[in-house]
Amino acid sequence: MNSASAYLSGGNDIVFRILGPVEVINANGHSKVVGGRQQAVLAALLLGANQVVSMDRLAEAVWEDDPPSTARAQIQFCISALRRTFMRWRLSACIETQNPGYRIRLDPGQLDSQVFARRVEAARQLSKAGRAADAAAGLRGALSLWRGVPLEGEPASLRAKTVHLEELRTDALRECLDIELALGRHRELVGELQTLVTTQPLDEGFRARLMMALARSGRRSEALEVYREGRSIIVEQLGLDPGEELRRLEAAILESDDTSLGLGAAQQRAATPAPRQVPRQLPAAVADFTGRAELVRELGLLLALAPGSLADQPEDDHPGGAHPLGARPALAVIAIAGKPGIGKSTLAVHVAHSAGPAGDPDGQLFADLRGSGPRPDEPAEVLGRFLRALGIPEGAVPHDEVERADLYRTMLADRRVLIVLDDAADEVQITPLLPGAPSCAVLVTSRRRLTGLAGAYQADVGLLTAEDIAHLLGGIIGQPRLAQAPAETRQLVGAVDGLPLAARLLGARLAAHPHWSLSAVAHRLRDESRVLDELEHNHRSVRGSLLSAYRTLRPEEVRLLGLLPAAEGADLPSWAAQAVLDAPERTADELLDGLVNAQLLDLAGDDITHRSRYHMHSLVRSFVAQQRPFTSGAPLTAALRRVTSGWLAIAETAHERLAGRRVRPLTARRETQWRPAPAYIEEAAADPLAWFDSERANLLAAIDRAAECGLEELHANLLLITNAVFHAAATA
């Protein structure tokens, strides 16, 4: 890589900023100010970075022409304080004592003024090499480092020493404007040049460039007016006529001298811009994509209705009658969420391919963000890949994440690009990757719902139907093979429980072993301890997918997940989590939310008291059974005892409301019994028959489980009360 290609190296290492108010960037990337006399001393050291700054110059920086007799001691105190601050903020820079003063030693790229100078020089090399567009981008990147007047807010004696920096900035800006004018970007530059002329009315260079941009844009009368205004100001304030460049431009405009104005070449360059690099990064779509027809249609329509695309379609064509993202949204963002193995990535890629080049004429960008893994990709890294895909040379990619994001949004400002961000960790990872252009659209997949993305359309991916799973399996191993064993096929379909990844892995194993009988495989899948072993193929597994989600859980969530099987049943009321944990309602609800967010537990509607119910997928249950070494044995039995006691407490109250009397327990002594909150029991028992009807399956499962685990007293009493309720219901 030559020096021109590397001119942006070190931008992410900036620690000290003097191109504006003095700022320090700590190890966490936060901007800090030192304040007081320490800041003036720091500013003086930074102006002479890597050189010795004398004690007299430091005193002048703080007190200008009137230092006190204690100036030396106070400077020494400031240096000591700065050194402590550097250590506290974990900065790699150091201040050395060296006669007759001090020196701040900086690594290359740590001071913004040095980075600015290096970028400008590298951009000049690119210009000499004929890479005008890259040179302009490099100069813009260098100029973006400026945040205002150098050392703004510091004493005048210090600011007087920054004149050379202002000159460098002005020179760089002029060079950048000249290159961009030569590239035919005169229309885009008019606004910027008008601002420059307004703020610096005596600068004939900026005025000449504004005249040139206006003339080339067909606004010759305005260009002449700019000249006349400038002449009046220059004559009035300086007593001089405008310089030769301005007079020459006026004459060329009056005489319609297109050659002198460079108009023919500029128009040609503007009319024939350099071809854009169009990225097509989408992975291949799966040929046997199955099911989700309505969701695919809905998401495809949302992308098609993004501004700049097919937004003029009639409202009747929108899902639900109106555009879910609002009328002509600023940026279409669709966040797809679902459990591990549910097919989020496959869905996103399928929808993106369905849009096709006609829907995204300027390309598609794709990134696997590895959010479910131990080390998710950093946004800066992804931005770098995207910028290179959009045609930015390696050396012209800024190192600072903020600068990369700025350039990324600039590159996409007038393009129609679909960005697919797969497996996002959270909103923080996603936000820098969102373009600002309303003509673009973004598809994001994540295990967690990214509700922090303002305005995003939330799409939840559910399980496939049994019919779709059978169709998917048949597509992999052949429909005739399934048709020969319909009963076994139903067992296979039931074993994967609607999970597409499980179906694909099972189908791949069956296709790789055509001699296996479906009956034998179905038999193995009935064994909960072996089912996950059967759902592995070529280093992919349902177990691995679930494990990545499991590892994101907090210890308390792991404990709850391990104990929930003690509650048994198709779906569970929220109080069952309180029972297995023996914890307050608020604690249990918070942990349940964590498991739902991790997609290891599903919401299953509301119970009769309008509180949430939860369901654990059968394969998650099998996985948990292998992952709960600390929630088996005595803890699991204790949890089961509390849950069974909870069922018994509600059942007793429900029977009393129904029959008007209590049932005498079978055993002489009742164990101390765990009870749900009194308010819950009262609400559940308010309609006894409805409650019993809704919880019939859970009650029968609790009776069986209590018998299996030797909880004889609870088993006997729950069986008694359940029979009593059966009888009361039958005779009511």
N, C-alpha and C positions, 0 to 999 in steps of 0.2 A: 504494500500500500504506500503510495507516494505521499509527500507532505500535504499536498492539496486535498487528497482524499481523507486525510486524518485531521483536518483543521478544526473539527469540533470535539476532538478528544479532550477529556478532562472536564467537560461542562457539568457533569454530575458531581464533581469533586469540589465545587465552589463552596467555600466556607465563609469568606469575607466579601462583603459588597460595599463598594464606595461609589458606584455609578448611580448615585441617589443618596438618600440618608444612609448613614453607616449602619450595617446590619451584620449579625453573625448567625450562621446556620449551625445549630448544634447537631450532635450525632443522630438525633431522632428526626432531623430534617425540619425542625421548627426554627422560625426566624426570631432572633433575640437582639435586644439593644443593651449596651452596657450602661450608658447614662453617666451624667456628671463629668468630672475631669478625666475619669478613666477613658471615656469615649474620645475626648479630644486627643489624649495621648495615643490611643489605639489608632485613630485616624492618621496622626502624624507618622506613626510607625508603618502603617499600610501604604502611605504615599511613597515611602522609601523602602518598600518591602525588599528583604534580603540584603539590605545595605545598613550600615551603621548610621543611626540618627543621633546627633549630639544632644547632650543635656540642654544646651542653650536653645536648640530648635524645638525641643519638647516643651520647654518653659514658654517659648514664644507662642506655641500652639495653644497653650492653656490660658496665658495671661496677656498675650500680645506684647505691648511695649512696657508693661508695668508688672513684672514678676516680683513677688514678695521675697523677703530675705530667706524664707523657709522653702523656697521653690524646689531646691534640690531634694530635700527630705520628702516633700509632698509628691514629687515625681516618683521617687523610690517607692513610696507607699502605693501609688497608683499601679506601678509595675507589679508589685507583689500581689495586689488585688486582682489584676488581670491574669496573672499566672494561676491563681486559685480558681478564677472563673473558667479558664481554659480546661483545668482538670475536672471541674464539676460538670462542664458541658461535654467532656470527653472529646476535645479537639486535638488534632494531631499537630497543630502549629505550636511553636514554642518561642519565647522571648529570651534572647541571650544577652548577657551583660558583656559589653566590649567597649573599651575606652575609645572615644570620650562619651559614650552613651549606651544605647541599646539597639539591638537588631531583632526584628521578627523574621524568623526563618519559615518560609512557606514552600510547600511542594508545588510543582507546576500544576496549574489549573485551580488553585485554591482561592485566587483573587480574581474577581470579575473583570477588573480593568486589564489584567494580563490575558485572560481568556479572550476578551474583546479584541485586543491587538493581534493575538494569534489567529483568530478567525478572519479578521480583515485581511491579513497577509495571505492566508491560505486562499481566500476568495479571489484575491488578485492573481494568484497563480492559476486558478481555474479559468479566470478570464483570459489570461495570456495563452492558455492551452485551447482556447476556442470554446470552452464550456460555459457559455454566457448564462444560460438558465440556472445552472448549478452555482455559478458565481453570485447571481442575484439572490438565490436562496441562502447562500452562505452569508452575504452581507446583511440580509434581513435577520438571520439568526444572531449575528453579532450585535446588531442594533437593538434587538429585543432584550439584551442584557441591561439596557439603560432604563432606570426607573425615575429619573428626574435630574436635577442639578447635582453634579458630583459633590459629595460631602455636605449635602444640604442640611442646614441647621448648625453647622460647625462655625467656629470663629472665622472672620474675614481673612485673617492672615493665612489660614489653611486653605480656604477656597481659592485664594489668589494663586495658589500653586497648582490648580487643576486646569488652568487655561489650555495646556497642551492636550488634555483629555477631550475638552470641548472641540478643539480643532480637529482631533482625530475623528471624532464623531461626525462633525460636519463634512469632512473629506469623504468618509465612508458613505454617508448619506448621498452626497453628490454623485459618487461613483455608482452607487446602486441605482439612483434615478436615471443616470445616463444609460446604464446597461438595460434597464427595463424599458426606457424609451426606444432604444435600438431594437428591442424585442417586439416592438409594436404594441406596448401596453399603455399607450398614451391616454386612452379613455379612463382606465382604472386609476391613473395617477393624478387626474385633475383635482380631485377633492383634497388629497394630501398636499399637493403643491399650493393650492389656494390657502390652506392653513399655514403653511410655511411662509408664504409671502405676507400674510396678515401679521404674523408674529415677528417677522424679520423683514420689514419693508425696505430696508436699505441694502439687502443682500441681492445684488444683481444676478448672481448665478441662479438662485431659486426663481427669480422673476423671469429670466430667460427660459428656463425649463418649463414654466407654466405657460408662457407664450407659445412655445413649441408644442406642448401637449394640446392646447386649445386649437391651434392652427391645424394640427394633424387630425383633430376630431371634427373638423369642419366648422369650428366656432371662431372664425377669423375676426369678426367684429369685437368679440370679447377679448381676443388676444391683443388687438390694438388698444382696447380700453385699459388693459393691464399695463401696457407700455406707457400710455398717457398718464395714468395715475402714478406710476413709478417715476416718470420724468418730473412731475410736479413735486413729489416728495423729495427727490434727490436735489433738485434746484433749490427748493425752500430750505432744506436742512443743511446742505453741504455747499451750496452755491456753485455746483458743477453740473455739466450736462451728463446724461447717461453714457456709459462706456460703449466701446465699439461693438461688443456682442449684441447689446440691446438694439443699437441703431441698425445693425445689419439685419437683425430679425424683423424689425419694423419694415425695412425696405423690402425684404423678401415677401412679407405678407401683403404689402400694398401692391407689389408687382406680380403677385400670384406665382412666385418663383418656387415651384414645387421641388425642383432639384436642390435648391439651397436649403429648403425646409426638410429635405430628406423624406418627402411625403410619399413618393412612389414606392420606395423600399419599405417604409414603415407600414404602408397599407398592405403591401404584399405579405409581409411577415404577420401582420394582424389577421389577414384573411386566411393564411395557411399556417395555423399554429402547429407546433411540433406534435406528432401523434402521441396520445396518452397511452400509458401502459395500463392495460385492462386486466386486472387479476381475476382468475377463475379458480379459486382455492377450495371449492366445495369437494368433500370426499364423494366417492361414488355412492349413489343411492342403491338400496337393496332392491333386487328385482322382484322379490316375493313379499313386498310390503303388504300387510294384511290388516283389514279393519280400519276403524277410526275415520270412516268416510266423512261423517258430518264435521268432525273436528278439523280434518284436512281442508275441507271446503271453507270452513269459517276462517282458519288462519290464513289460507291463501287469499281469501277475499280481503282480509285486513291488510295484507301486504300490498295487494293490488290497489287499494284505496288510499295508499300513502300519497301525499301531495307530490305532484310532478309525475304521477303514474296514471292511474285510471280513476282519479277522484271524482270525475264528472259522471260516474255511473249513477243511475237513479236510486233514490233512497230505498225503493222497494227491493233492490238487489242486496241490500246489506243484511247481515245476520240479525234477526230480531227486528228488522225494519229500520233501525238507526245505527250509524257507525259506532261501535263500542268504544272507539278511541276518541269520539267527538268529531265535529265537523272540521275537516282538513287539519289534522293534528300537526303540531310542530315537528314531531319526530315519532314515527311509529315504532314502539318498543313492545315486543311480545315476550313475556316471561313464561316459559314452560316448566312446570314443576311436577315431580312424581317420584315414587319410590325407586330404589335400586333395581335395575333390570326391567323397568316398565317400558323402555323403548323411547325415552325422551330424545336422545341423539338421533336415532333412526327417523323419528317423526320430524324433527327440525330439518334434517338434511333432505328428507322427502319433500317437505313443503317448499324449501328453498329451491330445489331443482324444478318443482312445479312452476315456480315463478318464471324461470327460464331467462335467457339473455334479453328477450324483449321487455321483460319487466324490470331488469337490472342491466341496462345497456353499458354501464361503466364498471360492471364486474361484481364479484362476490368475494368477500374476505371471510376466512374461517380460522378459528383458533380453539384448540382444546386447552382450556384454562386449568385443568387438573385440580379443580376445586375440591374434589372428594378425596384427594390424596394427601399425604403428609406435608408436601411442599407445593402449594398452588403457585402457578406462574405469576410473576410480578407484572403489574400493568405496564411498566416501562419496557419490559422485555417484549411484551405482545405488541406495544405501539411501534417498537423498532422493526419488528417483522412486517407489520402492516405498511409502514412508511416505505420500506424497501420494496414491498410488493406493488406499491403505487408509483414506483419509479424514482424514489429519492436514492441517490447513490449512497453507498455504505458510509463514506466519510462525511456526508452532509446530514446524517441523522443525528439530531441533538442527543446529548447524553442525559440531560436533565429531564425527568418525567414530565414536568409542567410544560417545558418547551416542546417535547415530543407531542404532547396532547394538543398544544396550540397549532403546531404544524399539521398534525393529523386532521384537525377540524378545518384548517385552511385548505388542505388538499381535497377534502370532500365537500367544500362549500357549494360547488356548482355541479356536483356529480350525483348520479343515481346509483348507489351501491347498496347491496344487501350485506349486512355484517351478521355472521352467525357465531355466537360465543357459547361454546359447549362446556358443560360441567363447571359452572361458576360457583365460587365459594360463597360470596356474599355481595352486597351492593357496593362495598368499598372497592372490591376488585373490578367491578363492572363500570363504575361511573367514569373513570378517565377514558374508557374505550367507546363512549357514546359520542357519535358525531353531532355537530350542531345543525346540520343541514336538514330541512324538512323533506328534501327529496330522497333522503336515505331511509332505510328501515333496519331494525335490529331484531334478531331472534336470539333469545337467551335460554339456555337450559340449566336447571339447577335442582338439586334434591330438595332444597328449602324454597318456600315461596318468597320471592324477592319483592315484598310489599313496600320496601323503602325506595323503589324506583318510581318516582313520581310520574303518574300518567300512564304507567305500563299496563297493558292488558294481561291479566293473569289467566293462564290456561293450565288447568290441572289434568294430567293424563291418568286415566284409570286403567283397570285390568281389562284384558280382552274377554269377550264372551267365549263360552265353551265352543260355539260353532266356529268362531274365528281361530281359536287354538287348534281345533281339528283341521281346519283348512290349512293353517300354517304347517302343521306336522305333515299333512299329506303332500304339500308342496316340496317338502324336504326328502321324505322317504318314499313318496309315491302313494297316490290315493288307493290303488289296488291292494297294497299291503295292508292298509287300514281297513278296507272294506272286507277283507277276509276274517277279521277278528273284531266285530263291532263292540262286544262287551269289554274286551281288553282295551280298545281304543278309548272307551268312556273312562276307564280307570286311569289311563295315561293322561287324558285331558284333565281329569279331576286332580291328579297328583301335582300338576304344575300350577293349578289354581289361578289361571288367567294371567300368569306372568310370562311375557314374551321371551325374555332371556332364557328362562327355564325351558320353554318349549323349543327354542332354537338349539340349545345344548342337548336336550334329549333327542331331538330329531337328528342332530349331527352324529351322536353316538349310535343311534339306530342305523343311520345310513352307512356308517363306517363298519358296522357289524351286521350285514344282511342276513347272516345265519341265525341271529338271535330271534327267539320267538317273542312276540308281544306279551304273551302270557307270563313268561319268566321275568321280563322287565317290569311288568305291572306288579308282580309279586314282590320284587325287591323294593319297589317304590312304596309299598304299604308299610315297610319297616321305617319308622321315623328316624331311627339311628343311622340308616343307610341312604335315605332319600337324597341328601345333598351330595353324596358320593356319586350317585347316578347322574347328577346334573353338572358334570364337568367334561370339558373337551378342549384339547389343544391350549392348555394354560388359561382357559377362561372357565369361570365357575360362578354359580349363584352364591356359593359360600364367600368367595372373594369379594363379590359385589356388596354383599351384606356386611362383611367385615370392615370395609372401608367406611361405611356409615356408622357401624358400632364403635369404631375407634374415635369418633367425634363426640361421643357421649361423655357427660360428666359422671363421676363415680356414683352419685345418688341416682342418676338416670339408669346406669348399668344395673344397680341393685333393684330398682323397680322393675325393669325389663325382665330380670332373672326371676323375680318373685311372682309376676303376673300369671304365669301358667298355673299357679296354685289356685287361682280363681276359676279356672276351667270355664267352658261355655262358649257359645257362638259369639256373643258380644257382651261387654261388661259395663255396668253403671260406674260412674266416677267414684262412688264410695268404696268400690272394691280396691282401688289403689290406696285409699286411706287405710283400709284394713290390712292389706299385705305389708304396708310400711309401718303401720301403727303410728301414723303421722297426721297432723292437722290438715283440714280441707285445702287451705291455701297452698301448703307445701306440695300436696299430692297433685293438685291441679297444675301447678307450675311444672312439675316433672312430667306429667302427662303431655303438656304442651311441647316440652322438649323432645319427647319421643315421637310425637306427631310431626314436628318440624324436621326431624331426622328421617322421616318416612319409614320408621320401624313400627309404628302403630297408626291405625286408621280411625278416623271419626266414623261412627256408625249411626248418626242421627241422635235424637233425644229420647230419653225415657219418659215415663208417665209424669214425672215431676218437672219436665222440661230441662233436665240437666243432660249433659253430653254422655253418650255411650261410646265405647271403644271396641275395636276389633283388631286382632293380631292375625296377619296372614299366616297360612299354614306352614309355609317354608321359613318364615321368620320364627315361628314357634319351634320348628325343628332346629334351626340355627341356635336359638336361645338355649335349647335343651343341652347343646354341646358347649355352651359358653358360660355356664353359671356355676363354677366350682365353689363360689362363696355363698351361693343361695340355694344350696341343696341340703338334704338331711334335716337337722333340727330346725334351722331357720325357715325352710320351706314348709315343714309340718306346722310350725307356729303360725305362719301366714295363713295356711289352709284352715287352721282352727279359728282364726279371727274372721275370715271370710264366711265360713259356715255359720259361725255365731251371728254374723250380720244378717244372713238370709233368715236364720231362725227368728231373730228379733223382729224383723219386718213381717214375717209370716204369722207370728203369734198375734201381732197387733191387727193385721189384716183379717185374721180369723175372728178375733174378738169383735171387730166392727161388723163382720158379716153375720156371726152367730149370736152375738150379744153376751158371750161368756168366754172365759179362758179355758184352754185345754190343760188338764193336769198332766204334767210330764210323766213318762214311763218310769224313769229312774228316780230313786229316792233323793239323790243329791245332784243338783245342777252345777256344772262347772262355771266359774266366773266367765261371763260372756261379754265379748266385744260387741258394741252396738253402734250403728250409724248415728249421725246427729239426730236428736229428737225431732227437729223440724222436718228432716227428710222422711223419717218414719211416718210422721203424721200426714205428710203430703202423699206418700206412696200408698198409705192405707185408706186414704179418703175415698177411693173407689176400689174396694178389695178385689172384686172379680176382674176388673181391668188390669190391676197390677199382677194378679196371679196368672192371668192369661199371657201377659207380656213377658213374664219371667219363668214360664213353665220349664223351658229347656234348661235354663240356668239352675233352677231348683233341683231338677232331676239329676243334672250333672254333679251338683254339690253333694247330693245324697250318695251317689255312687262313689265319688272321690273320698268322702269321709269314711265310707266302709272300707275302701282299698287301703287307706292310710291308718286304720285302726282307731279312728275317733268314734268309738262305739256310742258314747253317750250322746254326742251331737248327731250322729247318724240316726239313732233311734228316735230322738225327739223331733228332728226335722222331718223324718218319715211320718211320724205320728201327726204332726201339725199339717203336713201336706195332705195326708189322707183325710184329715178332718175338714180341710178347706174344700177338697174334692167333694166330700159328702155334703157340706153346706151349700156349695155351688149347685150340686145336682138337685137339692131339695128346695132351693130358694124359689 
